[in-house]
């Protein structure tokens, strides 16, 4: 196997991970640049990657997520059915917080002024009630032209059953405005329920120009540097897709960045023998938390960046909160210290970066307390302790305390925010965190891990060898994957099995086309059919795997009754059963690399240096040995207080904590010393 | 309180003082695990239920202790049922003293035993740990139909419950694990969709088994004693938090009113719902004595629905406190004598309690607490409304029946420093999702022509209310179709707060803007419609907060650009003159000079307009010179909106409210 490269672009850092070379796993971490491509090339250079020798390039990016979070979009519009311009805004009418009358749902991504309507109507059975009014359509196109709209979502009612009007509208727009990107709801997510379909399509439309511009630029640069393969992008469903597919399904990249971490965290935990694990990935701008129970991650079909604006592509479940190294500290109206969710980002970044930032961030507080050293990302970034102290001092002045006390406060508030998020993913679900392992990664994960584990009673922590670049590794552990579906609402008594079979054949043909687009060889394609079934009158369905061609529906109906009984404790063999949706999961199987650890040190283990670190638990300054991670070796043991420093991260072991190094060079940390390390 | 203590011997409920001391992590794990057990029950119910009403989250769930007190509620439960689940649990314990067995399941829907209305069917499973009754799991869901004289069981004209639907007093449907199919069949056979009814019964009963499984998992892991201690500690914790916060407030007495449109027994005139509230030390006492007698429509509430309104209203000002019986302990309620609109007794019709007293009590409580906690003040929010159509779906052959049952989101009140929320589910339950139109069009022969935010529907204010909607539907392939419309506030129009203006009236129109147009108002039942008939109705916007003449003209301009507010009403309601260049349809701008002059003019004469001769105003409405927005916002005049007939007494009352809630806050 030749070299395989993964690059994960985060809000603050760009991480590179190379496997399959002679040196085992090679990683690099460089600052994310405003034009992300520059950072990618810089990172590839740092990792000494010769793109001419690379056979596989896999890429995760938070670019789409950040665009949604910051609402930085190209000029966009929605074209929809007359009488339904507010589907996006009305939604389901619900709020995430039922009882707080001052908590609001975020405004729709496209304001009412840019939601344009055309007279047309198709009913729920697919019959045309009112033909598309072409003159109105032309007037709408004129408005799009006048407003210099770059991207359009076309979302008509009932297009999931009959897409003709949407397709006609798409043709008219493309003919008149060839440079405008068009996302059509019956293509993006051909599923019943207008709000969910429209919302997903709008997200797709908003992200398409960004993604297209981004992948085109990146592919060009990679090609110039000698890469002959295809650019593969990690989508939120935990699979890869080609850049061509990504332009059409840009919305699937909305959770790309967080999916990579969740995949890597699960992989590491399972390799260590933990069936139950919590992934904690703390980067510059956010903390991403994922959970694996009994070896399985959860897939959600309805997630959001902002509540009320669902994205309904299948996605790995990850909880993201605005708490990272760059999170800004501030004092609220009530005089309380708050941290985040605003972030200083990569530029200017924390004050200690010396790039012009003057506001205190969590990273500044960590530096003031001695919890991190003055060099980040392998020395590519030298931190300025005086700048950090000045910034934290401003917060201290507002609070009326010392700079060190303010820094302790900032770290404690940050930890408390993270602990709440961990509780939501574990305790709130009835999972006892005492039965889970915490996989801590991202640049700042290992810095907070012991304090968080103590707070939740988590008995064991795994810190992988290269915490800061672990997410990137996730991009190399997955297959190409497409999820296609079609609505097929029909009673089992009236449905024609041949019609079901031909609908499946059609889906499979489209799936194969998508895999071919992604350059998957036929022998690597693996397709699985599913049928969604339910009792007539039920509003949700069960997914039943379908093996082999459909010749009759009795077998599937029997399977449905059995599965309904197994999952819900009852079945109704007398009741009418209906088909709801047909879907195909299409995999292009990719060989997974064997991840061999790189080099390690040898005994005896001695600290590289010592540093005074202020404890956030007791407030006292403690003289702390600092070990270099590259000096560690399998079986090495470190007791807290200690710091383990490496180019992409720092692990903090407060007094009482202990760690041993396992054969894969993971640090296996026990939060409390009295429970001996396993 | 009407519900009595359970008659069975108290099982081993352990107070934290004499039980094992729970460490803080175990206590928190268990407290959250209880909520999770209820949420998992909800999740299963969502996946298996037949009623689309349940699917839209018109349901709730509870884990109660062996006394029937609620230990945990679902985190997304519909507000209207929150304060009633303990009553149902206690009603079962009362009805079967010493006769509750492992493997039993009970059903009831009795509003006179602390329930809400007949559609809310509660299924309870006692949970036994090694033969000892330790808890009950309860799943309460709104069935789409429970019989009665109107499809959907909403007969707005009913005065006694016999026409409303089947009353189920506590009854056993499983005994020691055996399904009592005869009993279930009796219940299901009294509904219009027996298969769906039985499907929901099974679905709810099996959902309670999920809760049972979770609780038994916890007793196996932590021990029964720890779980029982945590039951009590979960309630005590909530009680401690509420008492501490109430104790920090000044003692005092407050009162507020809101109004139901009309008592058919009396004719023209709003029906006041008056809520008094005392804070004394760390307890709150609500006083509903002296309420209006039960009214001659189905808009009455029995004590369960009323208690729920008090809990939901109060909880809004304690948004972060978990909900269980610990929350009820510091709340004392004097319901007054039986037979009133808020304490209706058998056999008074109560199915419309949600649209009548419930919303009004919550609204009055919002008024009271807005005064006590001004930083969370909120003006009036729209009133829940339901349109029901039932009959034959011709698309599905001779046997095909359909039930179209539709409710809308609407505007919430303007707030202190913030506009109200647009198109939000009602106070009845913020989690009560509106349905997908595409789903409706598959399941019913009803085509939606329009469902969008209604321009100008928000009550004007310095911080305006949220916008309501307008929805228009047409019956297509139906036969023998009967309509019910269940709402309120066609006359008791949503008012503003602190100088803010009212929003707009509710009301259903058949075939509007055509020769055969008919206006049905806020209540209608058992009316036959035919294919081609169209039905149009608005949901109100929220009331305005603060004087609209103080609203920043740039914010009014932004509202005009988004067509939330029309150019015309920007001038009439806000005194803001907006100009648009006909050459450039996207150009809107504020005419500063014109705005200053218009605001001056309005300040000079707006108080006088509220004293204009109502009869003359009504005539201008009939002649088309004024519209309903003008009448409620500028003149304070209320009509029968269909005929244009002046409601003399109602107008007097409305103008009086207008003076108290609005005019007195305007600068002289």
Interface residues (C-beta under 8 A of the other chain):
Chain A: X82 X83 X84 X85 X86 X87 X89 X90 X91 X92 X93 X94 X95 X97 X98 X99 X100 X101 X102 X103 X104 X105 X111 X112 X113 X121 X123 X124 X125 X129 X146 X147 X157 X158 X160 X192 X193 X194 X195 X196 X423 X427 X428 X429 X430 X432 X434 X456 X457 X489 X535 X537 X538 X539 X540 X564 X568 X569 X570 X572 X575
Chain B: X25 X28 X29 X32 X33 X35 X36 X37 X40 X44 X46 X47 X48 X49 X50 X52 X55 X57 X75 X76 X79 X193 X195 X196 X199 X202 X203 X205 X206 X209 X210 X214 X315 X316 X318 X319 X320 X376 X378 X395 X408 X409 X412 X415 X418 X421 X422 X423 X424 X425 X429 X430 X431 X432 X433 X434 X436 X437 X438 X439 X440 X441 X442 X447 X448 X449 X450 X451 X452 X453 X469 X472 X476 X561 X562 X563 X564 X586
